[in-house]
Amino acid sequence: MITEPHIPDPDGFYAAWINAHEGLSDAQSADLNARLVLLLANQCGDQQVLLDCVAAARDSGSPSATTTITPSPAP
């Protein structure tokens, strides 16, 4: 599982992701996120990597998290 920034323009991707939610209800935003996760998971295609990512995402909200993903610094 890659935890270092691996996207050429992570801030641009984040902005596009956030902008995609404009005008959506909470339910529509949750649906968009679910569809995006499924599309990205299909692009990855590696079941073990996906399971590792699920575990890391779940654990990242706990005080004992060992995996952190650090966003790029602001310009």
All heavy atoms as TSV, in Angstrom:
chain	resi	resn	atom	element	x	y	z
A	1	MET	N	N	0.850	-1.172	0.000
A	1	MET	CA	C	0.000	0.000	0.000
A	1	MET	C	C	0.896	1.236	0.000
A	1	MET	O	O	1.799	1.350	0.813
A	1	MET	CB	C	-0.901	-0.016	1.234
A	1	MET	CG	C	-1.807	1.164	1.318
A	1	MET	SD	S	-2.964	1.109	2.702
A	1	MET	CE	C	-1.866	1.279	4.084
A	2	ILE	N	N	0.637	2.128	-0.913
A	2	ILE	CA	C	1.391	3.370	-1.028
A	2	ILE	C	C	0.770	4.397	-0.085
A	2	ILE	O	O	-0.429	4.659	-0.156
A	2	ILE	CB	C	1.351	3.899	-2.472
A	2	ILE	CG1	C	1.972	2.889	-3.426
A	2	ILE	CG2	C	2.044	5.253	-2.575
A	2	ILE	CD1	C	1.702	3.185	-4.889
A	3	THR	N	N	1.567	4.982	0.797
A	3	THR	CA	C	1.047	6.002	1.704
A	3	THR	C	C	1.674	7.374	1.467
A	3	THR	O	O	1.230	8.356	2.047
A	3	THR	CB	C	1.249	5.598	3.179
A	3	THR	OG1	O	2.640	5.386	3.412
A	3	THR	CG2	C	0.460	4.344	3.509
A	4	GLU	N	N	2.719	7.433	0.628
A	4	GLU	CA	C	3.288	8.722	0.277
A	4	GLU	C	C	2.447	9.323	-0.850
A	4	GLU	O	O	1.841	8.589	-1.614
A	4	GLU	CB	C	4.733	8.578	-0.230
A	4	GLU	CG	C	5.682	7.879	0.704
A	4	GLU	CD	C	5.616	6.361	0.552
A	4	GLU	OE1	O	5.421	5.864	-0.577
A	4	GLU	OE2	O	5.730	5.680	1.573
A	5	PRO	N	N	2.422	10.668	-0.957
A	5	PRO	CA	C	1.681	11.271	-2.076
A	5	PRO	C	C	2.147	10.677	-3.406
A	5	PRO	O	O	3.331	10.582	-3.666
A	5	PRO	CB	C	2.028	12.755	-1.960
A	5	PRO	CG	C	2.345	12.957	-0.519
A	5	PRO	CD	C	3.020	11.675	-0.083
A	6	HIS	N	N	1.206	10.243	-4.222
A	6	HIS	CA	C	1.498	9.542	-5.463
A	6	HIS	C	C	0.755	10.169	-6.647
A	6	HIS	O	O	0.780	9.652	-7.750
A	6	HIS	CB	C	1.100	8.070	-5.284
A	6	HIS	CG	C	1.651	7.136	-6.300
A	6	HIS	ND1	N	2.980	6.879	-6.451
A	6	HIS	CD2	C	1.018	6.388	-7.232
A	6	HIS	CE1	C	3.152	6.005	-7.423
A	6	HIS	NE2	N	1.977	5.698	-7.915
A	7	ILE	N	N	0.071	11.282	-6.385
A	7	ILE	CA	C	-0.705	11.981	-7.410
A	7	ILE	C	C	0.100	13.209	-7.826
A	7	ILE	O	O	0.571	13.952	-6.958
A	7	ILE	CB	C	-2.079	12.411	-6.849
A	7	ILE	CG1	C	-2.856	11.202	-6.345
A	7	ILE	CG2	C	-2.890	13.160	-7.901
A	7	ILE	CD1	C	-4.107	11.566	-5.564
A	8	PRO	N	N	0.278	13.446	-9.123
A	8	PRO	CA	C	1.072	14.597	-9.558
A	8	PRO	C	C	0.584	15.934	-8.993
A	8	PRO	O	O	1.380	16.790	-8.666
A	8	PRO	CB	C	0.946	14.579	-11.082
A	8	PRO	CG	C	0.576	13.181	-11.431
A	8	PRO	CD	C	-0.204	12.655	-10.255
A	9	ASP	N	N	-0.733	16.112	-8.864
A	9	ASP	CA	C	-1.306	17.356	-8.353
A	9	ASP	C	C	-2.369	17.013	-7.309
A	9	ASP	O	O	-3.569	17.111	-7.580
A	9	ASP	CB	C	-1.901	18.174	-9.492
A	9	ASP	CG	C	-2.530	19.479	-9.040
A	9	ASP	OD1	O	-2.274	19.918	-7.894
A	9	ASP	OD2	O	-3.283	20.065	-9.840
A	10	PRO	N	N	-1.953	16.591	-6.108
A	10	PRO	CA	C	-2.936	16.170	-5.102
A	10	PRO	C	C	-3.890	17.285	-4.712
A	10	PRO	O	O	-5.083	17.032	-4.486
A	10	PRO	CB	C	-2.091	15.709	-3.925
A	10	PRO	CG	C	-0.748	16.301	-4.126
A	10	PRO	CD	C	-0.590	16.499	-5.598
A	11	ASP	N	N	-3.416	18.523	-4.644
A	11	ASP	CA	C	-4.298	19.626	-4.277
A	11	ASP	C	C	-5.347	19.874	-5.360
A	11	ASP	O	O	-6.507	20.153	-5.062
A	11	ASP	CB	C	-3.493	20.897	-4.018
A	11	ASP	CG	C	-2.587	20.769	-2.798
A	11	ASP	OD1	O	-2.930	20.011	-1.862
A	11	ASP	OD2	O	-1.518	21.410	-2.790
A	12	GLY	N	N	-4.946	19.743	-6.617
A	12	GLY	CA	C	-5.894	19.889	-7.719
A	12	GLY	C	C	-6.937	18.789	-7.715
A	12	GLY	O	O	-8.125	19.042	-7.957
A	13	PHE	N	N	-6.491	17.550	-7.428
A	13	PHE	CA	C	-7.444	16.448	-7.338
A	13	PHE	C	C	-8.421	16.686	-6.200
A	13	PHE	O	O	-9.635	16.521	-6.358
A	13	PHE	CB	C	-6.727	15.106	-7.122
A	13	PHE	CG	C	-7.678	13.998	-6.784
A	13	PHE	CD1	C	-8.491	13.444	-7.752
A	13	PHE	CD2	C	-7.804	13.552	-5.475
A	13	PHE	CE1	C	-9.405	12.442	-7.436
A	13	PHE	CE2	C	-8.715	12.559	-5.150
A	13	PHE	CZ	C	-9.510	12.005	-6.141
A	14	TYR	N	N	-7.907	17.096	-5.031
A	14	TYR	CA	C	-8.771	17.342	-3.874
A	14	TYR	C	C	-9.794	18.433	-4.189
A	14	TYR	O	O	-10.978	18.289	-3.879
A	14	TYR	CB	C	-7.931	17.722	-2.651
A	14	TYR	CG	C	-8.754	17.893	-1.399
A	14	TYR	CD1	C	-9.217	16.782	-0.702
A	14	TYR	CD2	C	-9.070	19.153	-0.922
A	14	TYR	CE1	C	-9.981	16.927	0.441
A	14	TYR	CE2	C	-9.831	19.307	0.228
A	14	TYR	CZ	C	-10.285	18.202	0.901
A	14	TYR	OH	O	-11.049	18.346	2.030
A	15	ALA	N	N	-9.344	19.504	-4.849
A	15	ALA	CA	C	-10.249	20.594	-5.212
A	15	ALA	C	C	-11.346	20.096	-6.157
A	15	ALA	O	O	-12.521	20.438	-5.989
A	15	ALA	CB	C	-9.468	21.746	-5.840
A	16	ALA	N	N	-10.967	19.288	-7.146
A	16	ALA	CA	C	-11.960	18.751	-8.089
A	16	ALA	C	C	-12.952	17.846	-7.376
A	16	ALA	O	O	-14.157	17.866	-7.665
A	16	ALA	CB	C	-11.259	17.992	-9.214
A	17	TRP	N	N	-12.455	17.037	-6.429
A	17	TRP	CA	C	-13.325	16.140	-5.652
A	17	TRP	C	C	-14.310	16.946	-4.820
A	17	TRP	O	O	-15.518	16.669	-4.817
A	17	TRP	CB	C	-12.448	15.245	-4.791
A	17	TRP	CG	C	-13.142	14.308	-3.869
A	17	TRP	CD1	C	-14.363	13.716	-4.043
A	17	TRP	CD2	C	-12.663	13.837	-2.617
A	17	TRP	NE1	N	-14.656	12.907	-2.973
A	17	TRP	CE2	C	-13.620	12.969	-2.085
A	17	TRP	CE3	C	-11.499	14.070	-1.904
A	17	TRP	CZ2	C	-13.456	12.341	-0.871
A	17	TRP	CZ3	C	-11.336	13.437	-0.691
A	17	TRP	CH2	C	-12.306	12.580	-0.179
A	18	ILE	N	N	-13.820	17.969	-4.134
A	18	ILE	CA	C	-14.693	18.810	-3.315
A	18	ILE	C	C	-15.696	19.549	-4.201
A	18	ILE	O	O	-16.887	19.616	-3.880
A	18	ILE	CB	C	-13.858	19.805	-2.469
A	18	ILE	CG1	C	-12.993	19.046	-1.465
A	18	ILE	CG2	C	-14.747	20.830	-1.774
A	18	ILE	CD1	C	-13.754	18.141	-0.517
A	19	ASN	N	N	-15.230	20.081	-5.324
A	19	ASN	CA	C	-16.131	20.808	-6.238
A	19	ASN	C	C	-17.223	19.908	-6.799
A	19	ASN	O	O	-18.322	20.377	-7.091
A	19	ASN	CB	C	-15.341	21.448	-7.375
A	19	ASN	CG	C	-14.512	22.623	-6.909
A	19	ASN	OD1	O	-14.792	23.231	-5.872
A	19	ASN	ND2	N	-13.475	22.950	-7.653
A	20	ALA	N	N	-16.944	18.627	-6.947
A	20	ALA	CA	C	-17.951	17.688	-7.458
A	20	ALA	C	C	-19.142	17.576	-6.516
A	20	ALA	O	O	-20.229	17.171	-6.925
A	20	ALA	CB	C	-17.324	16.313	-7.690
A	21	HIS	N	N	-18.961	17.966	-5.261
A	21	HIS	CA	C	-20.030	17.876	-4.255
A	21	HIS	C	C	-20.919	19.118	-4.208
A	21	HIS	O	O	-21.965	19.087	-3.555
A	21	HIS	CB	C	-19.416	17.642	-2.869
A	21	HIS	CG	C	-18.819	16.286	-2.703
A	21	HIS	ND1	N	-19.513	15.212	-2.220
A	21	HIS	CD2	C	-17.574	15.829	-2.987
A	21	HIS	CE1	C	-18.739	14.151	-2.195
A	21	HIS	NE2	N	-17.552	14.499	-2.667
A	22	GLU	N	N	-20.512	20.168	-4.906
A	22	GLU	CA	C	-21.287	21.409	-4.863
A	22	GLU	C	C	-22.716	21.184	-5.332
A	22	GLU	O	O	-22.958	20.561	-6.362
A	22	GLU	CB	C	-20.631	22.487	-5.724
A	22	GLU	CG	C	-19.397	23.071	-5.083
A	22	GLU	CD	C	-18.831	24.238	-5.873
A	22	GLU	OE1	O	-19.601	24.949	-6.550
A	22	GLU	OE2	O	-17.608	24.415	-5.803
A	23	GLY	N	N	-23.654	21.675	-4.534
A	23	GLY	CA	C	-25.063	21.591	-4.886
A	23	GLY	C	C	-25.711	20.259	-4.582
A	23	GLY	O	O	-26.897	20.071	-4.863
A	24	LEU	N	N	-24.948	19.316	-4.030
A	24	LEU	CA	C	-25.514	18.003	-3.712
A	24	LEU	C	C	-26.000	17.965	-2.265
A	24	LEU	O	O	-25.434	18.628	-1.395
A	24	LEU	CB	C	-24.465	16.905	-3.911
A	24	LEU	CG	C	-23.870	16.735	-5.313
A	24	LEU	CD1	C	-22.867	15.594	-5.314
A	24	LEU	CD2	C	-24.961	16.499	-6.335
A	25	SER	N	N	-27.012	17.167	-2.045
A	25	SER	CA	C	-27.464	16.935	-0.670
A	25	SER	C	C	-26.447	16.026	0.020
A	25	SER	O	O	-25.556	15.464	-0.633
A	25	SER	CB	C	-28.841	16.255	-0.683
A	25	SER	OG	O	-28.713	14.925	-1.199
A	26	ASP	N	N	-26.577	15.868	1.330
A	26	ASP	CA	C	-25.685	14.959	2.060
A	26	ASP	C	C	-25.773	13.543	1.496
A	26	ASP	O	O	-24.753	12.876	1.325
A	26	ASP	CB	C	-26.008	14.949	3.552
A	26	ASP	CG	C	-25.589	16.237	4.253
A	26	ASP	OD1	O	-24.838	17.032	3.660
A	26	ASP	OD2	O	-26.016	16.438	5.403
A	27	ALA	N	N	-26.987	13.102	1.190
A	27	ALA	CA	C	-27.167	11.751	0.648
A	27	ALA	C	C	-26.525	11.624	-0.734
A	27	ALA	O	O	-25.877	10.617	-1.037
A	27	ALA	CB	C	-28.649	11.399	0.574
A	28	GLN	N	N	-26.687	12.643	-1.571
A	28	GLN	CA	C	-26.079	12.616	-2.901
A	28	GLN	C	C	-24.549	12.649	-2.797
A	28	GLN	O	O	-23.867	11.971	-3.571
A	28	GLN	CB	C	-26.569	13.794	-3.737
A	28	GLN	CG	C	-28.027	13.682	-4.143
A	28	GLN	CD	C	-28.549	14.969	-4.751
A	28	GLN	OE1	O	-28.232	16.073	-4.290
A	28	GLN	NE2	N	-29.359	14.832	-5.791
A	29	SER	N	N	-24.017	13.404	-1.844
A	29	SER	CA	C	-22.567	13.444	-1.637
A	29	SER	C	C	-22.041	12.086	-1.183
A	29	SER	O	O	-20.994	11.641	-1.645
A	29	SER	CB	C	-22.200	14.506	-0.598
A	29	SER	OG	O	-22.320	15.798	-1.139
A	30	ALA	N	N	-22.775	11.442	-0.282
A	30	ALA	CA	C	-22.371	10.108	0.174
A	30	ALA	C	C	-22.398	9.127	-1.001
A	30	ALA	O	O	-21.491	8.293	-1.138
A	30	ALA	CB	C	-23.278	9.633	1.302
A	31	ASP	N	N	-23.410	9.230	-1.847
A	31	ASP	CA	C	-23.496	8.358	-3.024
A	31	ASP	C	C	-22.339	8.621	-3.990
A	31	ASP	O	O	-21.751	7.681	-4.535
A	31	ASP	CB	C	-24.825	8.554	-3.760
A	31	ASP	CG	C	-26.016	7.968	-3.019
A	31	ASP	OD1	O	-25.810	7.186	-2.066
A	31	ASP	OD2	O	-27.154	8.303	-3.399
A	32	LEU	N	N	-22.000	9.890	-4.206
A	32	LEU	CA	C	-20.874	10.233	-5.074
A	32	LEU	C	C	-19.595	9.612	-4.519
A	32	LEU	O	O	-18.827	8.998	-5.265
A	32	LEU	CB	C	-20.728	11.755	-5.173
A	32	LEU	CG	C	-19.617	12.277	-6.081
A	32	LEU	CD1	C	-20.002	13.631	-6.656
A	32	LEU	CD2	C	-18.286	12.390	-5.386
A	33	ASN	N	N	-19.368	9.754	-3.217
A	33	ASN	CA	C	-18.169	9.175	-2.613
A	33	ASN	C	C	-18.142	7.657	-2.754
A	33	ASN	O	O	-17.097	7.078	-3.042
A	33	ASN	CB	C	-18.056	9.577	-1.142
A	33	ASN	CG	C	-17.572	10.997	-0.967
A	33	ASN	OD1	O	-16.954	11.567	-1.845
A	33	ASN	ND2	N	-17.878	11.571	0.181
A	34	ALA	N	N	-19.278	7.022	-2.575
A	34	ALA	CA	C	-19.337	5.565	-2.706
A	34	ALA	C	C	-19.018	5.140	-4.140
A	34	ALA	O	O	-18.243	4.199	-4.360
A	34	ALA	CB	C	-20.712	5.048	-2.287
A	35	ARG	N	N	-19.594	5.846	-5.118
A	35	ARG	CA	C	-19.312	5.512	-6.518
A	35	ARG	C	C	-17.846	5.743	-6.849
A	35	ARG	O	O	-17.215	4.932	-7.538
A	35	ARG	CB	C	-20.213	6.335	-7.459
A	35	ARG	CG	C	-21.664	5.887	-7.440
A	35	ARG	CD	C	-22.477	6.547	-8.547
A	35	ARG	NE	N	-22.456	7.995	-8.490
A	35	ARG	CZ	C	-23.289	8.750	-7.769
A	35	ARG	NH1	N	-24.212	8.175	-7.021
A	35	ARG	NH2	N	-23.195	10.072	-7.795
A	36	LEU	N	N	-17.287	6.844	-6.332
A	36	LEU	CA	C	-15.876	7.138	-6.579
A	36	LEU	C	C	-14.987	6.054	-5.982
A	36	LEU	O	O	-14.047	5.586	-6.637
A	36	LEU	CB	C	-15.507	8.508	-6.002
A	36	LEU	CG	C	-14.052	8.934	-6.159
A	36	LEU	CD1	C	-13.643	8.989	-7.634
A	36	LEU	CD2	C	-13.817	10.273	-5.473
A	37	VAL	N	N	-15.264	5.631	-4.767
A	37	VAL	CA	C	-14.475	4.568	-4.135
A	37	VAL	C	C	-14.529	3.295	-4.974
A	37	VAL	O	O	-13.502	2.647	-5.206
A	37	VAL	CB	C	-14.957	4.300	-2.694
A	37	VAL	CG1	C	-14.407	2.995	-2.153
A	37	VAL	CG2	C	-14.581	5.458	-1.782
A	38	LEU	N	N	-15.701	2.931	-5.448
A	38	LEU	CA	C	-15.832	1.709	-6.246
A	38	LEU	C	C	-15.093	1.828	-7.583
A	38	LEU	O	O	-14.441	0.871	-8.019
A	38	LEU	CB	C	-17.300	1.372	-6.470
A	38	LEU	CG	C	-18.055	0.954	-5.204
A	38	LEU	CD1	C	-19.544	0.801	-5.502
A	38	LEU	CD2	C	-17.481	-0.315	-4.611
A	39	LEU	N	N	-15.171	2.997	-8.213
A	39	LEU	CA	C	-14.438	3.199	-9.466
A	39	LEU	C	C	-12.928	3.124	-9.241
A	39	LEU	O	O	-12.201	2.486	-10.015
A	39	LEU	CB	C	-14.804	4.552	-10.083
A	39	LEU	CG	C	-16.204	4.633	-10.706
A	39	LEU	CD1	C	-16.577	6.090	-10.970
A	39	LEU	CD2	C	-16.263	3.822	-11.981
A	40	LEU	N	N	-12.439	3.778	-8.183
A	40	LEU	CA	C	-11.008	3.747	-7.888
A	40	LEU	C	C	-10.555	2.350	-7.479
A	40	LEU	O	O	-9.457	1.917	-7.854
A	40	LEU	CB	C	-10.670	4.773	-6.811
A	40	LEU	CG	C	-10.866	6.236	-7.221
A	40	LEU	CD1	C	-10.675	7.152	-6.019
A	40	LEU	CD2	C	-9.947	6.616	-8.352
A	41	ALA	N	N	-11.386	1.648	-6.718
A	41	ALA	CA	C	-11.045	0.277	-6.328
A	41	ALA	C	C	-10.925	-0.603	-7.561
A	41	ALA	O	O	-10.010	-1.433	-7.664
A	41	ALA	CB	C	-12.103	-0.276	-5.375
A	42	ASN	N	N	-11.814	-0.420	-8.518
A	42	ASN	CA	C	-11.751	-1.200	-9.741
A	42	ASN	C	C	-10.480	-0.878	-10.524
A	42	ASN	O	O	-9.867	-1.763	-11.122
A	42	ASN	CB	C	-12.990	-0.947	-10.597
A	42	ASN	CG	C	-13.104	-1.940	-11.715
A	42	ASN	OD1	O	-13.114	-3.144	-11.493
A	42	ASN	ND2	N	-13.188	-1.442	-12.937
A	43	GLN	N	N	-10.064	0.386	-10.519
A	43	GLN	CA	C	-8.827	0.776	-11.194
A	43	GLN	C	C	-7.619	0.103	-10.547
A	43	GLN	O	O	-6.694	-0.326	-11.227
A	43	GLN	CB	C	-8.641	2.296	-11.163
A	43	GLN	CG	C	-9.629	3.053	-12.015
A	43	GLN	CD	C	-9.550	2.680	-13.474
A	43	GLN	OE1	O	-8.483	2.720	-14.080
A	43	GLN	NE2	N	-10.677	2.292	-14.049
A	44	CYS	N	N	-7.634	0.016	-9.221
A	44	CYS	CA	C	-6.537	-0.630	-8.492
A	44	CYS	C	C	-6.516	-2.124	-8.802
A	44	CYS	O	O	-5.493	-2.668	-9.193
A	44	CYS	CB	C	-6.694	-0.387	-6.990
A	44	CYS	SG	S	-5.577	-1.361	-5.963
A	45	GLY	N	N	-7.654	-2.761	-8.595
A	45	GLY	CA	C	-7.809	-4.164	-8.946
A	45	GLY	C	C	-7.084	-5.171	-8.065
A	45	GLY	O	O	-7.123	-6.363	-8.343
A	46	ASP	N	N	-6.414	-4.733	-7.016
A	46	ASP	CA	C	-5.670	-5.650	-6.139
A	46	ASP	C	C	-6.417	-5.776	-4.819
A	46	ASP	O	O	-6.410	-4.857	-3.995
A	46	ASP	CB	C	-4.257	-5.106	-5.914
A	46	ASP	CG	C	-3.371	-6.044	-5.117
A	46	ASP	OD1	O	-3.847	-6.666	-4.140
A	46	ASP	OD2	O	-2.177	-6.140	-5.465
A	47	GLN	N	N	-7.069	-6.919	-4.631
A	47	GLN	CA	C	-7.920	-7.145	-3.460
A	47	GLN	C	C	-7.177	-6.906	-2.142
A	47	GLN	O	O	-7.707	-6.267	-1.246
A	47	GLN	CB	C	-8.470	-8.580	-3.484
A	47	GLN	CG	C	-9.357	-8.921	-2.310
A	47	GLN	CD	C	-10.825	-8.729	-2.601
A	47	GLN	OE1	O	-11.223	-8.467	-3.738
A	47	GLN	NE2	N	-11.638	-8.860	-1.592
A	48	GLN	N	N	-5.951	-7.396	-2.015
A	48	GLN	CA	C	-5.226	-7.237	-0.756
A	48	GLN	C	C	-4.881	-5.777	-0.491
A	48	GLN	O	O	-5.002	-5.305	0.632
A	48	GLN	CB	C	-3.958	-8.097	-0.705
A	48	GLN	CG	C	-3.326	-8.127	0.678
A	48	GLN	CD	C	-4.286	-8.614	1.760
A	48	GLN	OE1	O	-4.830	-9.710	1.670
A	48	GLN	NE2	N	-4.518	-7.787	2.767
A	49	VAL	N	N	-4.479	-5.057	-1.522
A	49	VAL	CA	C	-4.201	-3.629	-1.363
A	49	VAL	C	C	-5.471	-2.900	-0.936
A	49	VAL	O	O	-5.452	-2.050	-0.037
A	49	VAL	CB	C	-3.626	-3.018	-2.661
A	49	VAL	CG1	C	-3.596	-1.500	-2.596
A	49	VAL	CG2	C	-2.238	-3.567	-2.939
A	50	LEU	N	N	-6.584	-3.250	-1.547
A	50	LEU	CA	C	-7.853	-2.616	-1.188
A	50	LEU	C	C	-8.225	-2.904	0.260
A	50	LEU	O	O	-8.654	-1.999	0.991
A	50	LEU	CB	C	-8.963	-3.087	-2.130
A	50	LEU	CG	C	-8.810	-2.643	-3.577
A	50	LEU	CD1	C	-9.804	-3.373	-4.461
A	50	LEU	CD2	C	-8.943	-1.139	-3.701
A	51	LEU	N	N	-8.048	-4.141	0.697
A	51	LEU	CA	C	-8.354	-4.487	2.090
A	51	LEU	C	C	-7.415	-3.760	3.051
A	51	LEU	O	O	-7.845	-3.297	4.120
A	51	LEU	CB	C	-8.281	-5.999	2.293
A	51	LEU	CG	C	-9.345	-6.803	1.539
A	51	LEU	CD1	C	-9.086	-8.298	1.689
A	51	LEU	CD2	C	-10.738	-6.434	1.990
A	52	ASP	N	N	-6.151	-3.637	2.675
A	52	ASP	CA	C	-5.200	-2.878	3.495
A	52	ASP	C	C	-5.620	-1.409	3.584
A	52	ASP	O	O	-5.519	-0.794	4.651
A	52	ASP	CB	C	-3.786	-2.979	2.922
A	52	ASP	CG	C	-3.175	-4.367	3.061
A	52	ASP	OD1	O	-3.713	-5.202	3.819
A	52	ASP	OD2	O	-2.147	-4.612	2.381
A	53	CYS	N	N	-6.082	-0.866	2.481
A	53	CYS	CA	C	-6.529	0.529	2.465
A	53	CYS	C	C	-7.776	0.717	3.335
A	53	CYS	O	O	-7.890	1.721	4.051
A	53	CYS	CB	C	-6.812	0.989	1.035
A	53	CYS	SG	S	-5.327	1.199	0.030
A	54	VAL	N	N	-8.695	-0.219	3.275
A	54	VAL	CA	C	-9.890	-0.150	4.126
A	54	VAL	C	C	-9.479	-0.138	5.591
A	54	VAL	O	O	-9.950	0.689	6.385
A	54	VAL	CB	C	-10.854	-1.319	3.833
A	54	VAL	CG1	C	-11.941	-1.425	4.889
A	54	VAL	CG2	C	-11.471	-1.171	2.445
A	55	ALA	N	N	-8.577	-1.031	5.952
A	55	ALA	CA	C	-8.120	-1.105	7.347
A	55	ALA	C	C	-7.398	0.183	7.747
A	55	ALA	O	O	-7.624	0.715	8.836
A	55	ALA	CB	C	-7.206	-2.311	7.541
A	56	ALA	N	N	-6.544	0.703	6.871
A	56	ALA	CA	C	-5.803	1.925	7.184
A	56	ALA	C	C	-6.747	3.116	7.324
A	56	ALA	O	O	-6.580	3.939	8.230
A	56	ALA	CB	C	-4.762	2.198	6.103
A	57	ALA	N	N	-7.750	3.205	6.454
A	57	ALA	CA	C	-8.706	4.309	6.532
A	57	ALA	C	C	-9.518	4.223	7.821
A	57	ALA	O	O	-9.762	5.240	8.479
A	57	ALA	CB	C	-9.628	4.288	5.316
A	58	ARG	N	N	-9.900	3.027	8.191
A	58	ARG	CA	C	-10.663	2.863	9.431
A	58	ARG	C	C	-9.804	3.184	10.638
A	58	ARG	O	O	-10.227	3.875	11.557
A	58	ARG	CB	C	-11.212	1.442	9.530
A	58	ARG	CG	C	-12.065	1.236	10.759
A	58	ARG	CD	C	-12.692	-0.149	10.750
A	58	ARG	NE	N	-13.375	-0.396	11.985
A	58	ARG	CZ	C	-14.660	-0.142	12.212
A	58	ARG	NH1	N	-15.397	0.370	11.242
A	58	ARG	NH2	N	-15.220	-0.399	13.376
A	59	ASP	N	N	-8.561	2.703	10.640
A	59	ASP	CA	C	-7.662	2.918	11.773
A	59	ASP	C	C	-7.176	4.352	11.878
A	59	ASP	O	O	-6.774	4.780	12.955
A	59	ASP	CB	C	-6.453	1.984	11.685
A	59	ASP	CG	C	-6.830	0.524	11.875
A	59	ASP	OD1	O	-7.946	0.250	12.361
A	59	ASP	OD2	O	-6.000	-0.332	11.525
A	60	SER	N	N	-7.183	5.091	10.775
A	60	SER	CA	C	-6.626	6.445	10.808
A	60	SER	C	C	-7.425	7.376	11.703
A	60	SER	O	O	-6.921	8.404	12.118
A	60	SER	CB	C	-6.518	7.025	9.395
A	60	SER	OG	O	-7.797	7.269	8.854
A	61	GLY	N	N	-8.652	6.999	12.034
A	61	GLY	CA	C	-9.460	7.806	12.939
A	61	GLY	C	C	-9.271	7.437	14.396
A	61	GLY	O	O	-9.823	8.076	15.278
A	62	SER	N	N	-8.464	6.411	14.671
A	62	SER	CA	C	-8.269	5.977	16.052
A	62	SER	C	C	-6.974	6.551	16.615
A	62	SER	O	O	-6.029	6.793	15.877
A	62	SER	CB	C	-8.247	4.448	16.135
A	62	SER	OG	O	-7.077	3.951	15.530
A	63	PRO	N	N	-6.913	6.738	17.929
A	63	PRO	CA	C	-5.710	7.300	18.541
A	63	PRO	C	C	-4.464	6.442	18.366
A	63	PRO	O	O	-3.358	6.940	18.411
A	63	PRO	CB	C	-6.071	7.399	20.017
A	63	PRO	CG	C	-7.529	7.240	20.105
A	63	PRO	CD	C	-7.965	6.521	18.863
A	64	SER	N	N	-4.631	5.137	18.142
A	64	SER	CA	C	-3.474	4.254	18.032
A	64	SER	C	C	-3.090	3.972	16.581
A	64	SER	O	O	-2.420	2.995	16.302
A	64	SER	CB	C	-3.763	2.937	18.750
A	64	SER	OG	O	-4.830	2.272	18.102
A	65	ALA	N	N	-3.510	4.831	15.670
A	65	ALA	CA	C	-3.228	4.615	14.247
A	65	ALA	C	C	-1.727	4.601	13.981
A	65	ALA	O	O	-0.985	5.388	14.529
A	65	ALA	CB	C	-3.889	5.704	13.407
A	66	THR	N	N	-1.315	3.643	13.129
A	66	THR	CA	C	0.106	3.541	12.789
A	66	THR	C	C	0.379	4.034	11.377
A	66	THR	O	O	1.518	4.296	11.040
A	66	THR	CB	C	0.590	2.085	12.912
A	66	THR	OG1	O	-0.213	1.272	12.050
A	66	THR	CG2	C	0.476	1.593	14.334
A	67	THR	N	N	-0.644	4.131	10.555
A	67	THR	CA	C	-0.464	4.587	9.176
A	67	THR	C	C	-1.063	5.964	9.038
A	67	THR	O	O	-2.218	6.177	9.388
A	67	THR	CB	C	-1.168	3.631	8.192
A	67	THR	OG1	O	-0.640	2.324	8.378
A	67	THR	CG2	C	-0.975	4.083	6.765
A	68	THR	N	N	-0.277	6.904	8.547
A	68	THR	CA	C	-0.800	8.237	8.289
A	68	THR	C	C	-0.471	8.611	6.857
A	68	THR	O	O	0.541	8.226	6.312
A	68	THR	CB	C	-0.174	9.287	9.231
A	68	THR	OG1	O	1.232	9.260	9.054
A	68	THR	CG2	C	-0.535	9.027	10.669
A	69	ILE	N	N	-1.385	9.352	6.273
A	69	ILE	CA	C	-1.181	9.876	4.920
A	69	ILE	C	C	-1.092	11.377	5.075
A	69	ILE	O	O	-2.030	12.018	5.522
A	69	ILE	CB	C	-2.320	9.450	3.976
A	69	ILE	CG1	C	-2.369	7.934	3.889
A	69	ILE	CG2	C	-2.140	10.095	2.610
A	69	ILE	CD1	C	-3.533	7.390	3.119
A	70	THR	N	N	0.042	11.942	4.733
A	70	THR	CA	C	0.272	13.366	4.916
A	70	THR	C	C	0.028	14.112	3.617
A	70	THR	O	O	0.641	13.791	2.602
A	70	THR	CB	C	1.734	13.600	5.375
A	70	THR	OG1	O	1.988	12.778	6.502
A	70	THR	CG2	C	1.971	15.049	5.692
A	71	PRO	N	N	-0.888	15.090	3.632
A	71	PRO	CA	C	-1.112	15.854	2.416
A	71	PRO	C	C	0.086	16.726	2.098
A	71	PRO	O	O	0.896	17.031	2.966
A	71	PRO	CB	C	-2.348	16.709	2.746
A	71	PRO	CG	C	-2.418	16.723	4.227
A	71	PRO	CD	C	-1.717	15.496	4.728
A	72	SER	N	N	0.165	17.130	0.839
A	72	SER	CA	C	1.278	17.993	0.456
A	72	SER	C	C	1.104	19.356	1.119
A	72	SER	O	O	-0.015	19.783	1.392
A	72	SER	CB	C	1.328	18.135	-1.059
A	72	SER	OG	O	0.138	18.735	-1.518
A	73	PRO	N	N	2.215	20.045	1.409
A	73	PRO	CA	C	2.107	21.372	2.043
A	73	PRO	C	C	1.452	22.377	1.105
A	73	PRO	O	O	1.562	22.266	-0.109
A	73	PRO	CB	C	3.556	21.745	2.332
A	73	PRO	CG	C	4.388	20.826	1.515
A	73	PRO	CD	C	3.572	19.642	1.163
A	74	ALA	N	N	0.770	23.323	1.690
A	74	ALA	CA	C	0.123	24.372	0.902
A	74	ALA	C	C	1.185	25.249	0.259
A	74	ALA	O	O	2.228	25.483	0.848
A	74	ALA	CB	C	-0.792	25.205	1.793
A	75	PRO	N	N	0.888	25.727	-0.967
A	75	PRO	CA	C	1.880	26.585	-1.664
A	75	PRO	C	C	2.059	27.914	-0.970
A	75	PRO	O	O	1.316	28.398	-0.242
A	75	PRO	CB	C	1.297	26.760	-3.052
A	75	PRO	CG	C	-0.091	26.253	-3.025
A	75	PRO	CD	C	-0.274	25.480	-1.762
